[in-house]
Every structure is written in structure tokens, then in C-alpha cells.
Amino acid sequence: MALLLMGPPGGGKGVQSKILSAKYGWPQISTGDLLRQQIKDCTELGLKVENLTKSGQLVPDSIILDMIFERIQQPDCQKGFILDGCPRTLVQGQLLDQHFQSHHIKTVVLVLDVPDEQIKERLLHRIVCEKCGTPYHTKTLPPKQEGICDRCQGNVIKRPDDSDAIISDRLKIYHQQTEPLFEFYSSKGYLTRIDGTLSKEEVSEKIEQVLTHYTCETTCQ
Ligand code: AMP
């Protein structure tokens, strides 16, 4: 199964992906994390995408698709995988869909809806672990020890793209380039929208209900 978690930046995709990954053993594939790792390792690809990611612009589709196709061929993706933050454009969605259909991979798309104002508040106060990506909130959910991740002891930092002006650009791009995908997935019957303003536990519960429904659809007949 390909489980696609979509929604605005800071909408809770990363948090929910981690919960699902731990529960089902499916790897969480975050294109943002993969790109940031390339930047950190100073690879050729990292140098190419650094300015785009730091300024909140989208990385070209061909780079993203090459990265994803290579990653999902790894043995740990055999049973299922979670795409966190991909696709983000119609082209990415269409090409992934062709691939999944031709490989008989069932697609489930979940959109976590959160209004822009709430996203701005979340991202302005967001700090994240550089190593494992765990997000914190400076006011409501700080790490126990300042600057150190509770989970993996990695450095907790402020992402350069979580600044006021760049957050607005990222939201604009989300509305213009990513939202058109909802119609595409909805017409195929893959898409479920979830209220991402609920608590982490409530969102998780709603996701479980959707997954149970899809699993039952394929195995209970
Ligand atoms: P994220 O961590 O998901 O917020 O992604 C951080 C940045 O990585 C984005 O602002 C883009 O610059 C880039 N990025 C991540 N995923 C994609 C994607 N599917 N398509 C294009 N750019 C992406």
C-alpha cells in the first residue's frame, strides 16, 4: 500500500507518519527530509536544491520523482510505505499514480486540513530535530532539555524556511500547486480529508478508521 499524507506545511503529516510507521512498520518517506540530508551531506544534488528548499520553492518534479522511485524500490517498502510531503504537484501525482497502478500498489490519500492562520502560528513557533525530524513547539511543546531532542538526542533547530515571509510563500504554493491534486485523487476515489486541527490523538484515531475501512475493502470481500 502507498499511503500518501498530504496537507499544508506544518499540518501534522510528519507527526502522523511517524505514528503510522511505528504501528505498521512501513517506512516514512519524507521528501523534505531526504532533500535536507542531501544538503547536509553536501552532495551534488544537495547543492542544486539548497536555495530552493531554504526559500520554500518547490524542487523540480524530475528530481523528486527520481528520488522517490529509487527509495520505494528498497526492500523495506515491499509491504507498504508512507509518503510524507509528496506528491506536491499534479505532474508528480500523475506519474506516481501510473507507477503504482502498473505495480498493483494500492493508493490511499489522506489530507490533513488546517487553516492558514493556524499553520502560521504553528510554523512560527516550530523547532525540529535535525536528526530524526521530530517537531516541537517553543511554547506548547518544548523539548525537555533546551536544544536537545527527547527522542534521539539530536540538535533541535529552527528551520530556515519556517520564517514569516517564507511561510506565506509556502502556503501560496500549497494552494496553487498542491491543492489541484485533491480533485485528481478524489475522482479516483482515493482521497479522504481529515480535520487536522484536532489533537494529535484524535487525528490518529480518524486515520485508523480510514485505514481499517480500506483494509476491509480489500480483504473482507
Ligand atoms: P517539507 O519538509 O516537506 O516541508 O519540505 C521542505 C522543502 O523541500 C519544500 O519547501 C520544498 O522546497 C522541498 N520539497 C519537499 N518535498 C517536495 C516535493 N514533493 N516537491 C517539490 N519540492 C519538495
Residues whose N, C-alpha, C, O or C-beta is under 5 A from the ligand:
A	BS01	AMP	P9 T31 G32 D33 L35 L52 T53 G56 Q57 L58 V59 I64 D84 G85 C86 P87 R88
